[in-house]
Amino acid sequence: MIILADESGTARITARGILVLLLVMCFPFLTMSNREEVKAAAVNDRNQSVDEISKELSNPVSSLYIFPFEYDFDGDVGPNYGKRNTLNIQPVIPVNLGKDWKVIIRTIIPLIQQNDIYGDTSQKGVGDIEQSFFFAPQSSSSQGANKLIWGVGPIVNIPLGNDDFSSKKWAFGPAATLVVQTENWTFGGLAEQLWSTGGEGDRDINETSVQPFVAYHIKGGWTVSGNVELDYDWVDNELSAPLEVGVGKIVKLGGVVPLSIGISPRYYLKRTDMDPRWGVKLMFVVVL
């Protein structure tokens, strides 16, 4: 996610921003051509055990229909030791492309509020929207209990955020993921590259992100996980490397609707001048 800000004061969430937010959230659902198929898949997802759902949620190209809400608190941001609160709305919708292939449509919409990062000021608003499409086989390569899973596709930065947080640059590039799952472990990585192609912003985008991750699944729907997100800015030649270690639990609301709840403290092994020094993430994932 690309976040930029200036010193112009508090931003307002405009009507256009809200409209764009709603349209992008609804877009994946508009791609579904067979509503009965969607309903059947949702019922099947809910009938899975909490242990099965726990493993599926660790797979970036899972066939689960999910609606995650990710709250991030960043502390000691930049030279002024400011604070930032971000709520990422992240619908993930798998769409079948016949019997052999599927596309996983992932959207990230950040709602941001921050204080004291640029002097004694505060800003709030919507950041740029990140849209990705992962094309993956319907079935994984399996050997016993071990599975090899992969997906590739394009990623787009859509510059529709408020002035305080938008890069004002369209950016495109490739994304890929590779995952290995055993009976109790998930290992994998996610890689993305973005290049700006146009827009009003005066700063080019050329960023690489590589995120190795690991998760250990415990009976009862528990997961202990860790990841490092390596973000390199080729324009400024700067590396950011936050480390997260977290724990999550699957519960079923009313014994029916699966919900994942998790917490992940975050520490920056390597940071730029404007990065936080630490943070914490709270995850709420509804399996539709």
C-alpha positions in Angstrom: 0.0 0.0 0.0 1.3 3.5 -1.0 0.7 6.3 1.5 1.8 9.8 1.0 0.8 13.0 2.9 1.5 16.7 3.0 1.2 19.4 5.5 -2.1 20.9 4.2 -4.0 20.0 7.4 -7.0 17.7 7.9 -8.4 16.0 4.9 -12.1 15.2 4.5 -13.7 12.1 3.1 -15.5 13.4 0.1 -18.7 12.1 -1.5 -16.6 10.9 -4.4 -14.3 9.0 -2.1 -17.3 7.3 -0.4 -18.8 6.4 -3.8 -15.5 5.0 -5.0 -15.2 3.0 -1.8 -18.6 1.4 -2.2 -18.1 0.7 -5.9 -14.8 -1.0 -5.4 -16.1 -3.1 -2.5 -19.0 -4.2 -4.6 -17.0 -4.8 -7.8 -15.9 -8.4 -7.0 -19.5 -9.4 -6.4 -20.6 -8.0 -9.8 -18.2 -10.5 -11.4 -20.1 -13.5 -10.1 -22.3 -15.0 -12.9 -23.8 -17.8 -10.9 -25.5 -16.8 -7.7 -26.5 -20.4 -6.8 -22.9 -21.5 -7.2 -21.9 -18.7 -4.8 -24.5 -19.7 -2.2 -23.4 -23.4 -2.5 -19.8 -22.4 -1.9 -20.7 -20.3 1.1 -22.6 -23.2 2.7 -19.7 -25.5 2.0 -17.2 -23.0 3.6 -19.3 -22.8 6.7 -19.5 -26.6 7.0 -15.7 -26.9 7.1 -14.1 -27.5 10.5 -12.3 -24.7 12.2 -9.0 -26.4 11.6 -9.7 -26.6 7.8 -10.7 -23.0 7.7 -7.6 -22.0 9.7 -5.4 -23.5 7.0 -7.4 -22.0 4.2 -7.0 -18.5 5.6 -3.2 -18.9 5.5 -3.4 -19.5 1.7 -3.5 -16.3 -0.4 -5.3 -18.1 -3.3 -7.8 -20.0 -1.2 -11.3 -20.6 -2.6 -12.9 -19.1 0.5 -15.2 -16.0 0.2 -13.9 -13.8 2.9 -14.3 -10.2 4.2 -11.4 -9.1 6.3 -11.1 -6.0 8.4 -7.6 -5.2 9.4 -6.9 -2.5 12.0 -3.3 -1.2 12.2 -1.9 1.0 14.9 1.5 2.5 14.1 3.5 4.1 16.9 6.5 6.5 16.9 6.0 7.4 13.2 8.7 9.5 11.6 11.1 12.0 13.2 8.2 13.6 15.2 7.1 10.2 16.7 3.6 10.6 15.5 0.7 8.0 15.5 -1.3 6.5 12.7 -4.5 4.5 12.7 -5.5 2.5 9.6 -8.5 0.4 8.9 -8.0 -1.8 5.8 -11.2 -3.1 4.2 -10.1 -6.2 2.2 -12.8 -8.2 0.4 -11.4 -11.4 -1.2 -13.6 -13.0 -3.8 -12.7 -16.2 -5.8 -14.3 -16.5 -9.2 -14.4 -19.8 -11.1 -13.0 -19.8 -14.7 -14.2 -23.2 -15.7 -13.2 -26.5 -14.1 -9.4 -25.9 -14.2 -8.8 -22.3 -13.2 -10.0 -19.6 -10.9 -9.2 -15.9 -10.3 -8.9 -14.5 -6.8 -9.9 -10.8 -6.7 -8.3 -9.0 -3.8 -9.1 -5.4 -2.9 -7.5 -3.2 -0.2 -9.2 0.0 0.8 -7.4 2.0 3.5 -9.1 4.4 5.8 -6.4 6.5 7.6 -6.2 8.9 10.5 -2.9 10.2 11.8 -1.5 12.7 14.3 1.8 14.6 14.7 3.6 13.1 11.8 3.9 16.4 10.0 4.3 18.8 12.9 1.4 19.5 15.2 -1.2 18.5 12.6 -3.6 15.7 11.9 -5.0 14.2 8.7 -7.7 11.7 7.9 -9.2 10.2 4.8 -9.0 7.4 2.2 -5.8 6.1 0.8 -5.1 4.8 -2.7 -6.9 1.5 -3.5 -4.9 -1.6 -4.3 -6.5 -4.1 -6.6 -5.0 -7.5 -7.5 -6.1 -10.5 -9.6 -4.4 -13.9 -8.9 -5.0 -16.6 -11.5 -4.5 -20.1 -9.9 -5.3 -23.7 -10.7 -8.5 -25.1 -9.1 -6.6 -28.0 -7.6 -3.2 -27.9 -6.0 -0.3 -30.3 -6.6 -0.4 -32.9 -3.8 1.8 -35.6 -2.4 0.2 -37.2 0.6 -0.8 -34.4 3.1 1.6 -31.9 1.4 0.2 -29.4 -1.1 2.0 -27.0 -3.5 -0.2 -24.0 -4.3 0.6 -21.0 -6.6 -1.0 -18.0 -8.3 0.1 -15.2 -10.6 -1.6 -12.0 -11.9 -1.6 -8.2 -12.2 -1.7 -5.7 -9.4 -2.9 -2.1 -9.8 -2.6 1.0 -7.6 -5.7 3.2 -8.2 -5.0 6.8 -7.2 -8.4 7.6 -5.8 -7.4 8.6 -2.2 -7.7 12.0 -0.5 -5.0 14.6 -1.3 -3.2 13.9 2.0 -2.8 10.2 1.3 -2.9 9.6 -2.5 0.2 9.1 -4.6 -1.8 10.6 -7.5 -0.1 8.0 -9.7 -1.5 5.0 -11.5 0.8 2.0 -11.0 0.8 -1.5 -12.5 2.8 -4.6 -12.2 3.0 -8.4 -11.6 2.2 -10.3 -8.4 2.8 -13.9 -7.5 2.5 -16.3 -4.6 3.9 -19.7 -3.8 2.6 -21.8 -0.9 3.5 -25.2 0.6 1.1 -26.7 3.1 1.7 -29.8 5.2 -0.6 -31.3 7.9 0.2 -28.6 10.4 2.4 -26.0 8.6 2.0 -23.4 5.9 5.1 -21.9 4.3 5.0 -19.4 1.5 5.8 -16.0 0.0 4.1 -13.2 -1.8 5.9 -10.9 -4.2 4.7 -7.7 -6.0 6.2 -5.1 -8.2 4.7 -1.7 -9.0 5.7 0.9 -11.7 3.9 4.2 -12.1 2.5 4.8 -15.6 0.9 8.2 -15.3 -1.1 10.6 -13.1 -0.8 14.0 -11.6 1.8 13.1 -8.9 5.3 14.5 -9.3 7.0 11.4 -7.8 7.4 8.2 -9.7 6.6 4.8 -8.2 9.0 1.9 -8.5 8.5 -0.5 -5.5 9.2 -4.1 -4.9 7.5 -6.0 -2.1 8.5 -9.6 -1.0 6.7 -11.1 2.0 7.8 -14.6 3.2 5.5 -16.1 5.8 5.0 -19.1 8.0 2.1 -20.4 10.0 1.7 -23.3 12.4 -1.8 -24.7 12.8 -3.0 -26.1 16.2 -6.1 -28.1 16.7 -9.1 -26.1 17.8 -8.7 -23.5 15.1 -5.6 -21.8 16.5 -2.8 -20.5 14.3 0.6 -19.0 15.3 2.2 -17.1 12.4 5.0 -14.8 11.4 6.1 -12.8 8.4 8.5 -10.1 7.2 7.4 -7.6 4.6 10.4 -6.4 2.6 9.5 -3.3 0.8 12.2 -1.6 -1.4 11.7 1.8 -3.0 13.9 2.0 -6.1 13.4 5.7 -6.5 14.8 6.7 -3.0 16.9 3.5 -2.6 15.3 2.7 0.8 14.3 -0.5 2.5 11.5 -1.1 5.0 11.3 -4.4 6.8 8.6 -4.8 9.5 8.5 -8.2 11.3 5.1 -9.5 12.6 4.5 -12.4 14.9 0.9 -13.2 15.7 -1.8 -15.6 16.9 -5.3 -16.2 15.6 -8.3 -18.2 16.4 -11.3 -19.4 14.4 -14.7 -19.3 16.1 -18.2 -19.8 14.7 -20.8 -17.2 15.5 -24.0 -18.9 16.5 -22.2 -22.1 15.7 -22.6 -21.3 12.0 -20.7 -18.3 10.6 -16.9 -18.7 10.8 -15.0 -15.7 12.1 -11.2 -15.4 12.5 -9.8 -13.1 15.2 -6.1 -12.3 15.5 -3.5 -10.0 16.9 0.1 -9.4 15.6 2.6 -7.1 17.2 5.0 -5.5 14.7 8.6 -4.3 14.9 10.6 -2.6 12.2 13.9 -4.4 11.6 14.8 -1.8 9.0 12.9 1.5 8.5 12.9 4.6 6.5 12.9 8.1 8.1 9.0 8.3 7.8 8.3 4.7 8.9 6.9 3.7 12.3 9.2 2.1 14.9 6.5 -0.4 16.0 2.9 -1.2 15.7 0.2 -3.8 16.3 -2.4 -5.4 14.0 -5.9 -6.6 14.8 -7.6 -8.9 12.3 -11.3 -9.7 12.0 -12.1 -12.0 9.0 -15.7 -13.0 8.2 -16.0 -16.2 6.1 -19.1 -15.5 3.9 
